[in-house]
Amino acid sequence: MRPIYKFNESCQGTVPQAIIAFLESDHFEHAIRLAVSLGGDSDTLAAITGSIAETYYGEIPTDIVE
């Protein structure tokens, strides 16, 4: 996905990548790191991916919250 992804602030260009980042992750932090590593609109990608990951993996790890 990285070679073809570029900045795109639309939901059609952001949500699918956020979902893929979550699906490829093993835990909450991994999901966020994958989303940010895509570049482009990384803050939006991380926010969407983080919302999905928190719901799936449970609470955000304490060390990240702090």
N, CA, C and O atoms as a Tripos MOL2 file, in Angstrom:
@<TRIPOS>MOLECULE
protein
  264   263    66     0     0
PROTEIN
NO_CHARGES

@<TRIPOS>ATOM
      1 N           0.8150   -1.1850    0.0000 N.3       1 MET1
      2 CA          0.0000    0.0000    0.0000 C.3       1 MET1
      3 C           0.8680    1.2620    0.0000 C.2       1 MET1
      4 O           0.4850    2.2580   -0.6140 O.2       1 MET1
      5 N           2.0060    1.2490    0.6600 N.am      2 ARG2
      6 CA          2.8390    2.4550    0.7780 C.3       2 ARG2
      7 C           3.2810    3.0350   -0.5660 C.2       2 ARG2
      8 O           3.2430    4.2530   -0.7380 O.2       2 ARG2
      9 N           3.6980    2.2020   -1.5220 N.am      3 PRO3
     10 CA          4.1760    2.7940   -2.7880 C.3       3 PRO3
     11 C           3.1180    3.6030   -3.5430 C.2       3 PRO3
     12 O           3.4670    4.5150   -4.2920 O.2       3 PRO3
     13 N           1.8500    3.2890   -3.3620 N.am      4 ILE4
     14 CA          0.8150    3.9850   -4.1210 C.3       4 ILE4
     15 C           0.0410    5.0120   -3.2940 C.2       4 ILE4
     16 O          -0.7190    5.7970   -3.8620 O.2       4 ILE4
     17 N           0.2110    5.0290   -1.9770 N.am      5 TYR5
     18 CA         -0.5570    5.9510   -1.1340 C.3       5 TYR5
     19 C           0.0630    7.3390   -1.1570 C.2       5 TYR5
     20 O           1.2820    7.4940   -1.0810 O.2       5 TYR5
     21 N          -0.7950    8.3400   -1.2620 N.am      6 LYS6
     22 CA         -0.3550    9.7300   -1.1730 C.3       6 LYS6
     23 C          -1.4010   10.5020   -0.3890 C.2       6 LYS6
     24 O          -2.4850    9.9880   -0.1130 O.2       6 LYS6
     25 N          -1.0770   11.7260   -0.0350 N.am      7 PHE7
     26 CA         -1.9840   12.5410    0.7650 C.3       7 PHE7
     27 C          -3.3570   12.6090    0.1020 C.2       7 PHE7
     28 O          -3.4810   12.9260   -1.0810 O.2       7 PHE7
     29 N          -4.3800   12.3050    0.8910 N.am      8 ASN8
     30 CA         -5.7530   12.3860    0.4250 C.3       8 ASN8
     31 C          -6.6240   12.5700    1.6610 C.2       8 ASN8
     32 O          -6.7540   11.6640    2.4830 O.2       8 ASN8
     33 N          -7.2190   13.7540    1.7810 N.am      9 GLU9
     34 CA         -7.9900   14.0540    2.9840 C.3       9 GLU9
     35 C          -9.4410   13.5920    2.9150 C.2       9 GLU9
     36 O         -10.1820   13.7370    3.8870 O.2       9 GLU9
     37 N          -9.8520   13.0400    1.7820 N.am     10 SER10
     38 CA        -11.2380   12.5800    1.6630 C.3      10 SER10
     39 C         -11.4410   11.2700    2.4280 C.2      10 SER10
     40 O         -10.4880   10.5300    2.6740 O.2      10 SER10
     41 N         -12.6870   10.9940    2.7970 N.am     11 CYS11
     42 CA        -12.9430    9.7430    3.5150 C.3      11 CYS11
     43 C         -12.6840    8.5430    2.6120 C.2      11 CYS11
     44 O         -12.2520    7.4940    3.0900 O.2      11 CYS11
     45 N         -12.9410    8.6830    1.3170 N.am     12 GLN12
     46 CA        -12.6840    7.5790    0.3890 C.3      12 GLN12
     47 C         -11.1870    7.2810    0.2670 C.2      12 GLN12
     48 O         -10.7960    6.1570   -0.0490 O.2      12 GLN12
     49 N         -10.3660    8.2820    0.5160 N.am     13 GLY13
     50 CA         -8.9230    8.0950    0.4150 C.3      13 GLY13
     51 C          -8.2360    7.8320    1.7400 C.2      13 GLY13
     52 O          -7.0330    7.5690    1.7690 O.2      13 GLY13
     53 N          -8.9750    7.8970    2.8390 N.am     14 THR14
     54 CA         -8.3700    7.7330    4.1580 C.3      14 THR14
     55 C          -8.9020    6.5180    4.9100 C.2      14 THR14
     56 O          -8.1180    5.7530    5.4720 O.2      14 THR14
     57 N         -10.1980    6.3310    4.9320 N.am     15 VAL15
     58 CA        -10.7950    5.2480    5.7220 C.3      15 VAL15
     59 C         -10.3030    3.8610    5.2950 C.2      15 VAL15
     60 O          -9.9680    3.0560    6.1630 O.2      15 VAL15
     61 N         -10.2450    3.5480    3.9930 N.am     16 PRO16
     62 CA         -9.7530    2.2050    3.6340 C.3      16 PRO16
     63 C          -8.3310    1.9300    4.1310 C.2      16 PRO16
     64 O          -8.0330    0.8220    4.5790 O.2      16 PRO16
     65 N          -7.4570    2.9340    4.0520 N.am     17 GLN17
     66 CA         -6.0820    2.7540    4.5220 C.3      17 GLN17
     67 C          -6.0410    2.5780    6.0320 C.2      17 GLN17
     68 O          -5.2370    1.7990    6.5440 O.2      17 GLN17
     69 N          -6.8910    3.2890    6.7430 N.am     18 ALA18
     70 CA         -6.9540    3.1480    8.2020 C.3      18 ALA18
     71 C          -7.4160    1.7480    8.5870 C.2      18 ALA18
     72 O          -6.8840    1.1480    9.5210 O.2      18 ALA18
     73 N          -8.3910    1.2360    7.8750 N.am     19 ILE19
     74 CA         -8.8910   -0.1160    8.1470 C.3      19 ILE19
     75 C          -7.8120   -1.1460    7.8550 C.2      19 ILE19
     76 O          -7.6310   -2.0890    8.6250 O.2      19 ILE19
     77 N          -7.0960   -0.9770    6.7580 N.am     20 ILE20
     78 CA         -6.0190   -1.9170    6.4200 C.3      20 ILE20
     79 C          -4.9260   -1.8780    7.4790 C.2      20 ILE20
     80 O          -4.4140   -2.9250    7.8740 O.2      20 ILE20
     81 N          -4.5610   -0.6800    7.9480 N.am     21 ALA21
     82 CA         -3.5430   -0.5730    9.0090 C.3      21 ALA21
     83 C          -3.9900   -1.3390   10.2420 C.2      21 ALA21
     84 O          -3.1920   -2.0520   10.8510 O.2      21 ALA21
     85 N          -5.2530   -1.2010   10.6160 N.am     22 PHE22
     86 CA         -5.7710   -1.9520   11.7670 C.3      22 PHE22
     87 C          -5.7240   -3.4510   11.5050 C.2      22 PHE22
     88 O          -5.2600   -4.2090   12.3570 O.2      22 PHE22
     89 N          -6.1920   -3.8870   10.3520 N.am     23 LEU23
     90 CA         -6.2460   -5.3220   10.0540 C.3      23 LEU23
     91 C          -4.8670   -5.9770   10.0310 C.2      23 LEU23
     92 O          -4.7390   -7.1650   10.3280 O.2      23 LEU23
     93 N          -3.8480   -5.2200    9.6840 N.am     24 GLU24
     94 CA         -2.4850   -5.7640    9.6430 C.3      24 GLU24
     95 C          -1.7790   -5.7020   10.9980 C.2      24 GLU24
     96 O          -0.6530   -6.1830   11.1290 O.2      24 GLU24
     97 N          -2.4210   -5.1230   11.9940 N.am     25 SER25
     98 CA         -1.7770   -4.9290   13.3030 C.3      25 SER25
     99 C          -1.9550   -6.1220   14.2320 C.2      25 SER25
    100 O          -2.8350   -6.9650   14.0530 O.2      25 SER25
    101 N          -1.0670   -6.1550   15.2460 N.am     26 ASP26
    102 CA         -1.1030   -7.2040   16.2680 C.3      26 ASP26
    103 C          -1.5800   -6.6760   17.6170 C.2      26 ASP26
    104 O          -2.0290   -7.4480   18.4640 O.2      26 ASP26
    105 N          -1.4840   -5.3670   17.8180 N.am     27 HIS27
    106 CA         -1.9000   -4.7350   19.0730 C.3      27 HIS27
    107 C          -2.1030   -3.2500   18.8220 C.2      27 HIS27
    108 O          -1.8210   -2.7600   17.7290 O.2      27 HIS27
    109 N          -2.5890   -2.5340   19.8240 N.am     28 PHE28
    110 CA         -2.9590   -1.1260   19.6620 C.3      28 PHE28
    111 C          -1.8160   -0.2720   19.1150 C.2      28 PHE28
    112 O          -1.9830    0.4120   18.1050 O.2      28 PHE28
    113 N          -0.6650   -0.3070   19.7700 N.am     29 GLU29
    114 CA          0.4530    0.5360   19.3360 C.3      29 GLU29
    115 C           0.8930    0.1950   17.9200 C.2      29 GLU29
    116 O           1.2290    1.0860   17.1400 O.2      29 GLU29
    117 N           0.8930   -1.0710   17.5910 N.am     30 HIS30
    118 CA          1.2670   -1.5010   16.2480 C.3      30 HIS30
    119 C           0.3270   -0.8840   15.2070 C.2      30 HIS30
    120 O           0.7780   -0.4530   14.1450 O.2      30 HIS30
    121 N          -0.9640   -0.8410   15.5040 N.am     31 ALA31
    122 CA         -1.9420   -0.2530   14.5910 C.3      31 ALA31
    123 C          -1.6360    1.2240   14.3360 C.2      31 ALA31
    124 O          -1.6530    1.6820   13.1940 O.2      31 ALA31
    125 N          -1.3560    1.9600   15.4100 N.am     32 ILE32
    126 CA         -1.0530    3.3850   15.2750 C.3      32 ILE32
    127 C           0.2280    3.5940   14.4780 C.2      32 ILE32
    128 O           0.2900    4.4590   13.6040 O.2      32 ILE32
    129 N           1.2340    2.8080   14.7810 N.am     33 ARG33
    130 CA          2.5100    2.9370   14.0650 C.3      33 ARG33
    131 C           2.3520    2.6430   12.5760 C.2      33 ARG33
    132 O           2.9400    3.3280   11.7390 O.2      33 ARG33
    133 N           1.5660    1.6330   12.2500 N.am     34 LEU34
    134 CA          1.3190    1.3280   10.8390 C.3      34 LEU34
    135 C           0.6120    2.4840   10.1420 C.2      34 LEU34
    136 O           0.9660    2.8500    9.0220 O.2      34 LEU34
    137 N          -0.3720    3.0470   10.7970 N.am     35 ALA35
    138 CA         -1.1100    4.1660   10.2070 C.3      35 ALA35
    139 C          -0.1970    5.3650    9.9590 C.2      35 ALA35
    140 O          -0.2160    5.9490    8.8750 O.2      35 ALA35
    141 N           0.5940    5.7290   10.9540 N.am     36 VAL36
    142 CA          1.4890    6.8820   10.8200 C.3      36 VAL36
    143 C           2.5490    6.6270    9.7510 C.2      36 VAL36
    144 O           2.9450    7.5470    9.0360 O.2      36 VAL36
    145 N           3.0010    5.3990    9.6410 N.am     37 SER37
    146 CA          4.0570    5.0820    8.6780 C.3      37 SER37
    147 C           3.6130    5.2450    7.2270 C.2      37 SER37
    148 O           4.4490    5.3100    6.3260 O.2      37 SER37
    149 N           2.3220    5.3120    7.0010 N.am     38 LEU38
    150 CA          1.8370    5.5100    5.6360 C.3      38 LEU38
    151 C           2.1200    6.9130    5.1240 C.2      38 LEU38
    152 O           2.1910    7.1400    3.9170 O.2      38 LEU38
    153 N           2.2820    7.8620    6.0560 N.am     39 GLY39
    154 CA          2.5050    9.2420    5.6530 C.3      39 GLY39
    155 C           1.2020    9.8800    5.2040 C.2      39 GLY39
    156 O           0.1250    9.4770    5.6430 O.2      39 GLY39
    157 N           1.2960   10.8620    4.3410 N.am     40 GLY40
    158 CA          0.0870   11.5230    3.8740 C.3      40 GLY40
    159 C          -0.6430   12.2010    5.0130 C.2      40 GLY40
    160 O          -0.0360   12.9250    5.8010 O.2      40 GLY40
    161 N          -1.9260   11.9730    5.1020 N.am     41 ASP41
    162 CA         -2.7530   12.5790    6.1510 C.3      41 ASP41
    163 C          -2.6580   11.7160    7.4120 C.2      41 ASP41
    164 O          -3.6580   11.1640    7.8720 O.2      41 ASP41
    165 N          -1.4500   11.6050    7.9630 N.am     42 SER42
    166 CA         -1.1720   10.6280    9.0230 C.3      42 SER42
    167 C          -1.9280   10.8840   10.3160 C.2      42 SER42
    168 O          -2.2530    9.9280   11.0210 O.2      42 SER42
    169 N          -2.2240   12.1440   10.6600 N.am     43 ASP43
    170 CA         -2.9620   12.3830   11.9000 C.3      43 ASP43
    171 C          -4.3940   11.8590   11.7910 C.2      43 ASP43
    172 O          -4.9270   11.3040   12.7510 O.2      43 ASP43
    173 N          -5.0060   12.0330   10.6380 N.am     44 THR44
    174 CA         -6.3570   11.5050   10.4340 C.3      44 THR44
    175 C          -6.3350    9.9810   10.3650 C.2      44 THR44
    176 O          -7.1980    9.3190   10.9410 O.2      44 THR44
    177 N          -5.3600    9.4300    9.6710 N.am     45 LEU45
    178 CA         -5.2230    7.9720    9.5950 C.3      45 LEU45
    179 C          -5.0610    7.3700   10.9880 C.2      45 LEU45
    180 O          -5.7040    6.3740   11.3180 O.2      45 LEU45
    181 N          -4.1970    7.9790   11.8030 N.am     46 ALA46
    182 CA         -3.9590    7.4730   13.1540 C.3      46 ALA46
    183 C          -5.2000    7.5890   14.0210 C.2      46 ALA46
    184 O          -5.4780    6.6970   14.8230 O.2      46 ALA46
    185 N          -5.9540    8.6780   13.8720 N.am     47 ALA47
    186 CA         -7.1670    8.8580   14.6670 C.3      47 ALA47
    187 C          -8.2100    7.8010   14.3270 C.2      47 ALA47
    188 O          -8.8370    7.2310   15.2200 O.2      47 ALA47
    189 N          -8.3910    7.5430   13.0520 N.am     48 ILE48
    190 CA         -9.3740    6.5340   12.6320 C.3      48 ILE48
    191 C          -8.9100    5.1460   13.0420 C.2      48 ILE48
    192 O          -9.6790    4.3710   13.6100 O.2      48 ILE48
    193 N          -7.6560    4.8350   12.7550 N.am     49 THR49
    194 CA         -7.1090    3.5200   13.1010 C.3      49 THR49
    195 C          -7.1460    3.3030   14.6090 C.2      49 THR49
    196 O          -7.4950    2.2170   15.0720 O.2      49 THR49
    197 N          -6.7880    4.3310   15.3740 N.am     50 GLY50
    198 CA         -6.7910    4.2270   16.8270 C.3      50 GLY50
    199 C          -8.1760    3.9580   17.3900 C.2      50 GLY50
    200 O          -8.3230    3.1990   18.3480 O.2      50 GLY50
    201 N          -9.1800    4.5690   16.8060 N.am     51 SER51
    202 CA        -10.5550    4.3390   17.2620 C.3      51 SER51
    203 C         -10.9740    2.8910   17.0460 C.2      51 SER51
    204 O         -11.6060    2.2800   17.9070 O.2      51 SER51
    205 N         -10.6200    2.3600   15.9080 N.am     52 ILE52
    206 CA        -10.9470    0.9510   15.6140 C.3      52 ILE52
    207 C         -10.1530    0.0280   16.5360 C.2      52 ILE52
    208 O         -10.6980   -0.9100   17.1170 O.2      52 ILE52
    209 N          -8.8500    0.3130   16.6620 N.am     53 ALA53
    210 CA         -7.9700   -0.5420   17.4670 C.3      53 ALA53
    211 C          -8.3630   -0.5400   18.9360 C.2      53 ALA53
    212 O          -8.3230   -1.5860   19.5850 O.2      53 ALA53
    213 N          -8.7410    0.6110   19.4690 N.am     54 GLU54
    214 CA         -9.1400    0.6620   20.8860 C.3      54 GLU54
    215 C         -10.3780   -0.2000   21.1170 C.2      54 GLU54
    216 O         -10.4690   -0.9140   22.1150 O.2      54 GLU54
    217 N         -11.3080   -0.1300   20.2090 N.am     55 THR55
    218 CA        -12.5250   -0.9310   20.3370 C.3      55 THR55
    219 C         -12.2060   -2.4230   20.2780 C.2      55 THR55
    220 O         -12.7740   -3.2130   21.0330 O.2      55 THR55
    221 N         -11.3100   -2.8020   19.3940 N.am     56 TYR56
    222 CA        -10.9950   -4.2160   19.2050 C.3      56 TYR56
    223 C         -10.0660   -4.7650   20.2870 C.2      56 TYR56
    224 O         -10.3280   -5.8240   20.8570 O.2      56 TYR56
    225 N          -8.9790   -4.0400   20.5690 N.am     57 TYR57
    226 CA         -7.9610   -4.5280   21.5070 C.3      57 TYR57
    227 C          -8.2650   -4.2010   22.9660 C.2      57 TYR57
    228 O          -7.6020   -4.7190   23.8640 O.2      57 TYR57
    229 N          -9.2360   -3.3660   23.2070 N.am     58 GLY58
    230 CA         -9.5480   -2.9640   24.5780 C.3      58 GLY58
    231 C          -8.9460   -1.6130   24.8830 C.2      58 GLY58
    232 O          -8.7340   -0.8020   23.9810 O.2      58 GLY58
    233 N          -8.6750   -1.3680   26.1350 N.am     59 GLU59
    234 CA         -8.1700   -0.0640   26.5590 C.3      59 GLU59
    235 C          -6.8320    0.2710   25.9150 C.2      59 GLU59
    236 O          -6.0600   -0.6060   25.5260 O.2      59 GLU59
    237 N          -6.5900    1.5770   25.8180 N.am     60 ILE60
    238 CA         -5.2870    2.0430   25.3360 C.3      60 ILE60
    239 C          -4.2690    1.7390   26.4300 C.2      60 ILE60
    240 O          -4.5300    2.0220   27.5990 O.2      60 ILE60
    241 N          -3.1010    1.1630   26.0760 N.am     61 PRO61
    242 CA         -2.0950    0.8460   27.0990 C.3      61 PRO61
    243 C          -1.7240    2.0680   27.9320 C.2      61 PRO61
    244 O          -1.6100    3.1760   27.4070 O.2      61 PRO61
    245 N          -1.5370    1.8610   29.2250 N.am     62 THR62
    246 CA         -1.2620    2.9360   30.1770 C.3      62 THR62
    247 C          -0.0480    3.7600   29.7930 C.2      62 THR62
    248 O          -0.0790    4.9840   29.9150 O.2      62 THR62
    249 N           1.0220    3.1210   29.3320 N.am     63 ASP63
    250 CA          2.2320    3.8690   28.9770 C.3      63 ASP63
    251 C           1.9820    4.8330   27.8160 C.2      63 ASP63
    252 O           2.6380    5.8710   27.7310 O.2      63 ASP63
    253 N           1.0650    4.5160   26.9420 N.am     64 ILE64
    254 CA          0.7300    5.4200   25.8420 C.3      64 ILE64
    255 C          -0.1360    6.5620   26.3540 C.2      64 ILE64
    256 O           0.0470    7.7080   25.9430 O.2      64 ILE64
    257 N          -1.0580    6.2710   27.2260 N.am     65 VAL65
    258 CA         -1.9360    7.3120   27.7940 C.3      65 VAL65
    259 C          -1.1130    8.3310   28.5500 C.2      65 VAL65
    260 O          -1.3490    9.5340   28.4350 O.2      65 VAL65
    261 N          -0.1350    7.8540   29.3360 N.am     66 GLU66
    262 CA          0.7040    8.7650   30.1200 C.3      66 GLU66
    263 C           1.5610    9.5930   29.2210 C.2      66 GLU66
    264 O           2.3370   10.4200   29.6970 O.2      66 GLU66
@<TRIPOS>BOND
     1     1     2 1
     2     2     3 1
     3     3     4 2
     4     3     5 am
     5     5     6 1
     6     6     7 1
     7     7     8 2
     8     7     9 am
     9     9    10 1
    10    10    11 1
    11    11    12 2
    12    11    13 am
    13    13    14 1
    14    14    15 1
    15    15    16 2
    16    15    17 am
    17    17    18 1
    18    18    19 1
    19    19    20 2
    20    19    21 am
    21    21    22 1
    22    22    23 1
    23    23    24 2
    24    23    25 am
    25    25    26 1
    26    26    27 1
    27    27    28 2
    28    27    29 am
    29    29    30 1
    30    30    31 1
    31    31    32 2
    32    31    33 am
    33    33    34 1
    34    34    35 1
    35    35    36 2
    36    35    37 am
    37    37    38 1
    38    38    39 1
    39    39    40 2
    40    39    41 am
    41    41    42 1
    42    42    43 1
    43    43    44 2
    44    43    45 am
    45    45    46 1
    46    46    47 1
    47    47    48 2
    48    47    49 am
    49    49    50 1
    50    50    51 1
    51    51    52 2
    52    51    53 am
    53    53    54 1
    54    54    55 1
    55    55    56 2
    56    55    57 am
    57    57    58 1
    58    58    59 1
    59    59    60 2
    60    59    61 am
    61    61    62 1
    62    62    63 1
    63    63    64 2
    64    63    65 am
    65    65    66 1
    66    66    67 1
    67    67    68 2
    68    67    69 am
    69    69    70 1
    70    70    71 1
    71    71    72 2
    72    71    73 am
    73    73    74 1
    74    74    75 1
    75    75    76 2
    76    75    77 am
    77    77    78 1
    78    78    79 1
    79    79    80 2
    80    79    81 am
    81    81    82 1
    82    82    83 1
    83    83    84 2
    84    83    85 am
    85    85    86 1
    86    86    87 1
    87    87    88 2
    88    87    89 am
    89    89    90 1
    90    90    91 1
    91    91    92 2
    92    91    93 am
    93    93    94 1
    94    94    95 1
    95    95    96 2
    96    95    97 am
    97    97    98 1
    98    98    99 1
    99    99   100 2
   100    99   101 am
   101   101   102 1
   102   102   103 1
   103   103   104 2
   104   103   105 am
   105   105   106 1
   106   106   107 1
   107   107   108 2
   108   107   109 am
   109   109   110 1
   110   110   111 1
   111   111   112 2
   112   111   113 am
   113   113   114 1
   114   114   115 1
   115   115   116 2
   116   115   117 am
   117   117   118 1
   118   118   119 1
   119   119   120 2
   120   119   121 am
   121   121   122 1
   122   122   123 1
   123   123   124 2
   124   123   125 am
   125   125   126 1
   126   126   127 1
   127   127   128 2
   128   127   129 am
   129   129   130 1
   130   130   131 1
   131   131   132 2
   132   131   133 am
   133   133   134 1
   134   134   135 1
   135   135   136 2
   136   135   137 am
   137   137   138 1
   138   138   139 1
   139   139   140 2
   140   139   141 am
   141   141   142 1
   142   142   143 1
   143   143   144 2
   144   143   145 am
   145   145   146 1
   146   146   147 1
   147   147   148 2
   148   147   149 am
   149   149   150 1
   150   150   151 1
   151   151   152 2
   152   151   153 am
   153   153   154 1
   154   154   155 1
   155   155   156 2
   156   155   157 am
   157   157   158 1
   158   158   159 1
   159   159   160 2
   160   159   161 am
   161   161   162 1
   162   162   163 1
   163   163   164 2
   164   163   165 am
   165   165   166 1
   166   166   167 1
   167   167   168 2
   168   167   169 am
   169   169   170 1
   170   170   171 1
   171   171   172 2
   172   171   173 am
   173   173   174 1
   174   174   175 1
   175   175   176 2
   176   175   177 am
   177   177   178 1
   178   178   179 1
   179   179   180 2
   180   179   181 am
   181   181   182 1
   182   182   183 1
   183   183   184 2
   184   183   185 am
   185   185   186 1
   186   186   187 1
   187   187   188 2
   188   187   189 am
   189   189   190 1
   190   190   191 1
   191   191   192 2
   192   191   193 am
   193   193   194 1
   194   194   195 1
   195   195   196 2
   196   195   197 am
   197   197   198 1
   198   198   199 1
   199   199   200 2
   200   199   201 am
   201   201   202 1
   202   202   203 1
   203   203   204 2
   204   203   205 am
   205   205   206 1
   206   206   207 1
   207   207   208 2
   208   207   209 am
   209   209   210 1
   210   210   211 1
   211   211   212 2
   212   211   213 am
   213   213   214 1
   214   214   215 1
   215   215   216 2
   216   215   217 am
   217   217   218 1
   218   218   219 1
   219   219   220 2
   220   219   221 am
   221   221   222 1
   222   222   223 1
   223   223   224 2
   224   223   225 am
   225   225   226 1
   226   226   227 1
   227   227   228 2
   228   227   229 am
   229   229   230 1
   230   230   231 1
   231   231   232 2
   232   231   233 am
   233   233   234 1
   234   234   235 1
   235   235   236 2
   236   235   237 am
   237   237   238 1
   238   238   239 1
   239   239   240 2
   240   239   241 am
   241   241   242 1
   242   242   243 1
   243   243   244 2
   244   243   245 am
   245   245   246 1
   246   246   247 1
   247   247   248 2
   248   247   249 am
   249   249   250 1
   250   250   251 1
   251   251   252 2
   252   251   253 am
   253   253   254 1
   254   254   255 1
   255   255   256 2
   256   255   257 am
   257   257   258 1
   258   258   259 1
   259   259   260 2
   260   259   261 am
   261   261   262 1
   262   262   263 1
   263   263   264 2
@<TRIPOS>SUBSTRUCTURE
     1 MET1         2 RESIDUE 1 A MET
     2 ARG2         6 RESIDUE 1 A ARG
     3 PRO3        10 RESIDUE 1 A PRO
     4 ILE4        14 RESIDUE 1 A ILE
     5 TYR5        18 RESIDUE 1 A TYR
     6 LYS6        22 RESIDUE 1 A LYS
     7 PHE7        26 RESIDUE 1 A PHE
     8 ASN8        30 RESIDUE 1 A ASN
     9 GLU9        34 RESIDUE 1 A GLU
    10 SER10       38 RESIDUE 1 A SER
    11 CYS11       42 RESIDUE 1 A CYS
    12 GLN12       46 RESIDUE 1 A GLN
    13 GLY13       50 RESIDUE 1 A GLY
    14 THR14       54 RESIDUE 1 A THR
    15 VAL15       58 RESIDUE 1 A VAL
    16 PRO16       62 RESIDUE 1 A PRO
    17 GLN17       66 RESIDUE 1 A GLN
    18 ALA18       70 RESIDUE 1 A ALA
    19 ILE19       74 RESIDUE 1 A ILE
    20 ILE20       78 RESIDUE 1 A ILE
    21 ALA21       82 RESIDUE 1 A ALA
    22 PHE22       86 RESIDUE 1 A PHE
    23 LEU23       90 RESIDUE 1 A LEU
    24 GLU24       94 RESIDUE 1 A GLU
    25 SER25       98 RESIDUE 1 A SER
    26 ASP26      102 RESIDUE 1 A ASP
    27 HIS27      106 RESIDUE 1 A HIS
    28 PHE28      110 RESIDUE 1 A PHE
    29 GLU29      114 RESIDUE 1 A GLU
    30 HIS30      118 RESIDUE 1 A HIS
    31 ALA31      122 RESIDUE 1 A ALA
    32 ILE32      126 RESIDUE 1 A ILE
    33 ARG33      130 RESIDUE 1 A ARG
    34 LEU34      134 RESIDUE 1 A LEU
    35 ALA35      138 RESIDUE 1 A ALA
    36 VAL36      142 RESIDUE 1 A VAL
    37 SER37      146 RESIDUE 1 A SER
    38 LEU38      150 RESIDUE 1 A LEU
    39 GLY39      154 RESIDUE 1 A GLY
    40 GLY40      158 RESIDUE 1 A GLY
    41 ASP41      162 RESIDUE 1 A ASP
    42 SER42      166 RESIDUE 1 A SER
    43 ASP43      170 RESIDUE 1 A ASP
    44 THR44      174 RESIDUE 1 A THR
    45 LEU45      178 RESIDUE 1 A LEU
    46 ALA46      182 RESIDUE 1 A ALA
    47 ALA47      186 RESIDUE 1 A ALA
    48 ILE48      190 RESIDUE 1 A ILE
    49 THR49      194 RESIDUE 1 A THR
    50 GLY50      198 RESIDUE 1 A GLY
    51 SER51      202 RESIDUE 1 A SER
    52 ILE52      206 RESIDUE 1 A ILE
    53 ALA53      210 RESIDUE 1 A ALA
    54 GLU54      214 RESIDUE 1 A GLU
    55 THR55      218 RESIDUE 1 A THR
    56 TYR56      222 RESIDUE 1 A TYR
    57 TYR57      226 RESIDUE 1 A TYR
    58 GLY58      230 RESIDUE 1 A GLY
    59 GLU59      234 RESIDUE 1 A GLU
    60 ILE60      238 RESIDUE 1 A ILE
    61 PRO61      242 RESIDUE 1 A PRO
    62 THR62      246 RESIDUE 1 A THR
    63 ASP63      250 RESIDUE 1 A ASP
    64 ILE64      254 RESIDUE 1 A ILE
    65 VAL65      258 RESIDUE 1 A VAL
    66 GLU66      262 RESIDUE 1 A GLU
